[in-house]
Amino acid sequence: MNTFQRSKLSMYHSVNSFLNDNKAVWEKAPGLVSVIAIFGQLLSTLVSVAGKKARNISGVVIARDQLRIELAELAQIISGGIVALATSLKNQELKKAMNFSISKLRYAAVDDLVPICNQILEEAKKNEAQLINFNITGAMIDAFAELTDTFNQSAPSPRKAISKRRSLGDTINELMTETDDVLKNQLDRLMLPYKKTDKLFYKEFRYNRVIVDKGNRSTRITGQVTDKTTGDPLKNVLVSVEGMGFFAKTETDGSFSIKVPKTGIVRLQFELDGYLTGSADEVDVKLGKNTTISMELVKAA
């Protein structure tokens, strides 16, 4: 997976975790329950395929540091599911044993990380049937086991077949396209009623939909959002590229930056509680170029 795909996968995980943490809000909405189940299954499959791809490298060494990051992220997701399960069962001992921070996992010594992952894996397998209720599937646990083994072996392994790696890459692209479709055309739409009935839930959902891409893409949209009356910069404005699933939040100075992998004419939306939604039509995004947009938002009456 490339840097942007990893960033998008992190967004998927953030959305999944947010929905799991707020199940009480949506569990009585049949339409949402069905769509969220589909989204969770797609994510599990994507994690599994990504794990397989990580093990099929030809002629090069798997970057150990990158592999550590992947393993740490998946370990945190699965241990987080176990913590959620332990909390529901009021099992304080299990909750304490599985409470690993991402920094502890990511920066643990090699001799410590593998035993920690094996400990998480043991509890995950032991509680697999119950963990399905916390969006931790058997496929995800299997992928974690494979990734743990890969990290443990960690010496460079030759690729068995170039075609297999390419095939896995194509599968990842297809799964991400399908997952984006579920998010944009189903889940995002089903969440709209909460914009009025539960503003905080809706706002946090949108924040978790933001793709934080730390890559080096040069095709981007940047700009600043200010209050039309006072001229003051506005922080935490949600800036979205309509129909593409790319978001950013403005900083303290009102600035924002969105890295966009596709070029052409796009439409931007600007949303902030207490202000009327703003939009910028006919924004021309060109490959390798920085497109600058300024937006003034008007306070809602």
Phi, psi and omega per residue, in radians:
M1 nan 2.444 3.107
N2 -1.465 3.094 -3.049
T3 -1.034 -0.760 -3.109
F4 -1.186 -0.652 3.096
Q5 -1.112 -0.691 3.101
R6 -1.112 -0.701 3.117
S7 -1.110 -0.731 3.116
K8 -1.146 -0.706 3.115
L9 -1.085 -0.662 3.087
S10 -1.091 -0.662 3.079
M11 -1.106 -0.745 3.114
Y12 -1.011 -0.787 -3.136
H13 -1.119 -0.679 3.126
S14 -1.097 -0.763 3.114
V15 -1.105 -0.774 -3.125
N16 -1.064 -0.779 3.141
S17 -1.141 -0.727 3.124
F18 -1.071 -0.791 3.140
L19 -1.127 -0.684 3.123
N20 -1.118 -0.708 -3.126
D21 -1.228 -0.384 -3.084
N22 -2.052 0.581 -3.085
K23 -1.016 -0.578 -3.114
A24 -1.073 -0.427 -3.104
V25 -1.318 -0.671 -2.985
W26 -1.988 -0.097 -2.989
E27 -1.162 -0.255 3.118
K28 -1.726 0.160 3.092
A29 -1.833 1.741 -3.039
P30 -0.914 -0.730 -3.133
G31 -1.081 -0.767 3.123
L32 -1.163 -0.721 3.141
V33 -0.992 -0.783 -3.121
S34 -1.136 -0.825 -3.101
V35 -1.172 -0.709 3.141
I36 -1.143 -0.602 3.084
A37 -1.135 -0.725 3.108
I38 -1.113 -0.791 3.123
F39 -1.039 -0.773 3.141
G40 -1.088 -0.680 3.141
Q41 -1.215 -0.696 3.087
L42 -1.080 -0.730 3.130
L43 -1.111 -0.755 3.126
S44 -1.058 -0.760 3.133
T45 -1.135 -0.722 3.139
L46 -1.091 -0.764 3.115
V47 -1.073 -0.711 -3.137
S48 -1.123 -0.804 -3.133
V49 -1.155 -0.709 3.117
A50 -1.076 -0.667 3.108
G51 -1.129 -0.698 3.118
K52 -1.159 -0.702 -3.136
K53 -1.122 -0.635 -3.128
A54 -1.089 -0.420 -3.111
R55 -1.637 -0.054 -3.080
N56 -1.974 1.239 -3.110
I57 -1.888 2.371 -3.111
S58 -2.038 2.208 3.001
G59 1.294 -0.020 3.141
V60 -2.376 2.798 3.105
V61 -1.507 2.370 2.989
I62 -1.138 2.180 3.139
A63 -1.069 2.005 -3.043
R64 -1.059 -0.681 -3.138
D65 -1.117 -0.722 3.127
Q66 -1.169 -0.683 3.114
L67 -1.107 -0.667 3.103
R68 -1.081 -0.745 3.137
I69 -1.080 -0.798 3.128
E70 -1.057 -0.784 -3.117
L71 -1.141 -0.746 -3.135
A72 -1.104 -0.725 -3.133
E73 -1.131 -0.757 -3.140
L74 -1.220 -0.632 3.097
A75 -1.091 -0.710 3.136
Q76 -1.159 -0.697 3.136
I77 -1.084 -0.833 -3.090
I78 -1.235 -0.741 3.107
S79 -1.133 -0.572 3.086
G80 -1.117 -0.675 3.068
G81 -1.116 -0.677 3.125
I82 -1.181 -0.691 3.090
V83 -1.072 -0.744 3.119
A84 -1.081 -0.726 3.104
L85 -1.114 -0.808 -3.128
A86 -1.069 -0.662 3.110
T87 -1.097 -0.762 -3.139
S88 -1.163 -0.507 3.129
L89 -1.584 -0.057 -3.085
K90 1.021 0.655 3.124
N91 -1.695 1.549 -3.065
Q92 -1.161 -0.585 -3.132
E93 -1.126 -0.816 3.120
L94 -1.163 -0.702 3.123
K95 -1.029 -0.778 -3.140
K96 -1.179 -0.692 -3.095
A97 -1.170 -0.507 -3.066
M98 -1.773 0.104 -3.061
N99 -1.503 1.389 -3.128
F100 -1.839 2.258 3.082
S101 -1.398 2.758 3.136
I102 -1.110 -0.606 3.140
S103 -1.181 -0.679 3.120
K104 -1.122 -0.714 3.141
L105 -1.221 -0.755 -3.038
R106 -1.245 -0.573 -3.047
Y107 -1.899 0.188 3.099
A108 -1.177 2.592 3.061
A109 -1.101 2.639 -3.112
V110 -0.936 -0.759 -3.112
D111 -1.161 -0.317 3.115
D112 -1.671 -0.635 -3.039
L113 -1.134 -0.783 -3.116
V114 -1.081 -0.815 3.077
P115 -1.057 -0.653 3.108
I116 -1.088 -0.815 3.141
C117 -1.104 -0.685 3.104
N118 -1.137 -0.616 3.093
Q119 -1.142 -0.779 3.101
I120 -1.107 -0.748 -3.130
L121 -1.078 -0.720 3.136
E122 -1.061 -0.797 -3.138
E123 -1.207 -0.609 3.140
A124 -1.124 -0.780 3.131
K125 -1.165 -0.651 -3.123
K126 -1.143 -0.585 -3.066
N127 -1.967 0.401 -3.025
E128 -0.973 -0.748 -3.096
A129 -1.083 -0.684 -3.125
Q130 -1.399 -0.492 -3.088
L131 -1.207 -0.336 3.114
I132 -1.039 -0.503 3.114
N133 -1.281 -0.183 3.126
F134 -2.018 0.454 3.076
N135 1.095 0.461 3.017
I136 -1.911 1.851 -3.038
T137 -1.667 2.951 3.084
G138 -1.084 -0.650 3.126
A139 -1.103 -0.669 3.132
M140 -1.190 -0.704 3.121
I141 -1.145 -0.713 3.097
D142 -1.092 -0.730 3.124
A143 -1.109 -0.669 3.115
F144 -1.130 -0.721 3.120
A145 -1.092 -0.745 3.141
E146 -1.134 -0.751 -3.119
L147 -1.180 -0.654 3.091
T148 -1.088 -0.765 3.124
D149 -1.123 -0.725 3.127
T150 -1.074 -0.771 3.136
F151 -1.139 -0.674 -3.138
N152 -1.133 -0.714 3.129
Q153 -1.240 -0.775 3.003
S154 0.707 -0.137 3.015
A155 -1.273 2.630 -3.117
P156 -1.041 2.353 3.121
S157 -2.093 2.366 -3.117
P158 -1.222 2.594 3.101
R159 -1.239 2.369 -3.121
K160 -1.393 -0.586 -3.131
A161 -2.756 2.167 3.130
I162 -1.067 -0.695 -3.103
S163 -1.081 -0.604 -3.138
K164 -1.156 -0.746 3.136
R165 -1.114 -0.752 3.129
R166 -1.116 -0.681 3.136
S167 -1.092 -0.730 3.114
L168 -1.138 -0.659 3.098
G169 -1.106 -0.730 3.100
D170 -1.101 -0.701 3.136
T171 -1.106 -0.718 3.105
I172 -1.068 -0.773 3.119
N173 -1.053 -0.753 -3.135
E174 -1.141 -0.740 3.141
L175 -1.137 -0.684 3.129
M176 -1.183 -0.655 3.087
T177 -1.094 -0.760 3.138
E178 -1.163 -0.712 3.134
T179 -1.147 -0.728 3.093
D180 -1.062 -0.690 3.141
D181 -1.102 -0.737 3.116
V182 -1.112 -0.734 -3.129
L183 -1.161 -0.897 -3.012
K184 -1.312 -0.736 -3.017
N185 -1.682 -0.159 3.114
Q186 -2.189 -1.132 -3.036
L187 -1.102 -0.812 3.133
D188 -1.012 -0.703 -3.118
R189 -1.229 -0.714 3.141
L190 -1.200 -0.344 3.122
M191 -1.428 -0.295 -3.050
L192 -0.972 -0.697 3.126
P193 -1.010 -0.507 -3.133
Y194 -1.228 -0.234 3.100
K195 -1.075 -0.485 3.113
K196 -1.796 -0.650 -3.035
T197 -1.509 -0.459 -3.141
D198 -2.628 1.380 -3.011
K199 -1.042 -0.694 -3.108
L200 -1.141 -0.787 3.109
F201 -1.034 -0.799 -3.121
Y202 -1.130 -0.740 -3.127
K203 -1.103 -0.763 -3.134
E204 -1.189 -0.619 3.069
F205 -1.053 -0.812 -3.135
R206 -1.118 -0.657 3.105
Y207 -1.107 -0.671 3.126
N208 -1.251 -0.268 3.094
R209 -1.442 -0.079 -3.132
V210 -1.264 2.286 3.065
I211 -1.577 2.032 3.106
V212 -1.679 1.746 -3.069
D213 -1.797 1.994 -3.119
K214 -1.691 0.279 -3.124
G215 -1.298 -2.962 -3.071
N216 -1.968 0.573 -3.123
R217 -1.180 2.390 -3.103
S218 -1.748 -0.205 3.095
T219 -1.487 1.950 -3.033
R220 -2.687 2.869 3.031
I221 -2.044 2.195 3.130
T222 -2.222 2.912 3.103
G223 2.942 -2.886 -3.140
Q224 -2.462 2.508 3.106
V225 -2.037 2.275 -3.116
T226 -2.298 2.887 3.030
D227 -1.349 2.202 -3.060
K228 -1.104 -0.573 -3.088
T229 -1.393 -0.847 -3.035
T230 -1.664 -0.374 -3.078
G231 1.397 0.029 -3.134
D232 -1.250 2.497 3.088
P233 -1.168 2.568 -3.124
L234 -1.947 2.221 -3.132
K235 -1.659 2.636 3.053
N236 1.157 0.413 3.001
V237 -1.263 2.306 3.111
L238 -1.520 1.989 -3.129
V239 -1.851 2.168 -3.085
S240 -2.257 2.549 3.011
V241 -1.593 1.893 -3.007
E242 -1.016 2.284 3.062
G243 1.379 0.032 -3.099
M244 -2.069 -0.242 3.097
G245 1.354 0.365 3.116
F246 -1.911 2.280 -3.027
F247 -2.342 2.818 2.992
A248 -2.680 2.767 3.046
K249 -2.023 2.487 -3.137
T250 -1.287 2.610 3.115
E251 -1.482 -3.042 -3.124
T252 -1.015 -0.606 -3.133
D253 -1.520 0.162 3.113
G254 1.438 0.017 -3.079
S255 -1.445 2.694 3.075
F256 -2.563 2.817 3.108
S257 -2.622 2.178 3.111
I258 -2.100 2.159 3.060
K259 -1.521 2.165 -3.031
V260 -2.054 2.105 -3.107
P261 -1.372 -0.215 -3.129
K262 -2.045 2.586 3.140
T263 -1.858 2.964 3.136
G264 2.145 -2.946 -3.126
I265 -1.490 2.196 3.137
V266 -2.258 2.917 3.095
R267 -2.117 2.301 3.137
L268 -1.802 2.549 3.017
Q269 -2.122 2.535 -3.116
F270 -2.210 2.088 -3.061
E271 -2.251 2.355 3.083
L272 -2.686 2.337 3.124
D273 -0.975 2.335 3.120
G274 1.604 -0.052 -3.129
Y275 -2.234 2.665 3.038
L276 -1.229 2.486 3.131
T277 -1.138 2.284 3.107
G278 -1.816 2.814 3.116
S279 -2.567 2.660 3.068
A280 -2.233 1.964 -3.111
D281 -1.601 2.818 3.030
E282 0.939 0.777 3.068
V283 -1.458 2.100 -3.043
D284 -1.644 1.875 -3.132
V285 -1.671 2.147 -3.109
K286 -2.013 2.501 -3.081
L287 -0.997 2.232 3.090
G288 1.301 0.099 -3.097
K289 -1.956 2.755 3.062
N290 -1.807 2.056 3.116
T291 -1.717 2.180 -3.067
T292 -1.832 2.315 -3.126
I293 -2.272 2.359 3.012
S294 -1.964 2.417 -3.103
M295 -2.354 2.360 3.035
E296 -1.982 2.213 3.139
L297 -1.811 2.530 -3.113
V298 -1.808 2.341 3.108
K299 -1.121 2.437 3.118
A300 -1.222 2.569 -3.127
A301 -1.211 nan nan
